[in-house]
């Protein structure tokens, strides 16, 4: 409220808009993180391509991570070393992300070749706040954690960034191109926000 506004005036306006405020709070609550921070111990679940897999940690002579029948099967010399378990799982995610993102990029890029834009270079790395970005020099960077999302959401992020090869801002021309390339982009974006909350 503007400085100097009477408290009764603020109360009156808040009461008048109470239903709208509650609806907005309810809507945004769905995006709050629901998954507690991973501890990388046996029994907890981890996402891969939108599906939950239970982590099973066992003693093994050689470090290995496999995905089989709904489980992340991890063999490690010391199963109680959660730091080593985390390192192995994150390396597995990075390896899978490089493969999956390249496949997705190739599939999505085919929609853009007709525009004559130069194909961006692809880089995969961990990012704190973004799923993807495209630099002016043509480097498309994707967040390793995106591999936890469903494939259609990965395709959405890549398509969004590829639209920046032609429109660097988020103006109306950008959204027209995004809608043309992926008519259901809003549904996919919403699914991504819910899947990785």
Buried (B, 14 or more C-beta within 10 A) or exposed (E): EEEEEEEEEEEEEEEEEEEEEEEEEEEEEEEEEEEEEBEBEBEBBBBBBBEEBEBBBEEEEEBEBEBEEEEBBBBBEEBEBBEBBBBBBBEBBBBBBBEBBEEBBEBBBEBBEEEEBEBBEBEBEEBEEEBBBBEEEEEBBBBBBBBBBBBBBBBBBBBBBBBBBEBEEEEEEBEEBBEEBBEEBEEBBBBBEEBBE
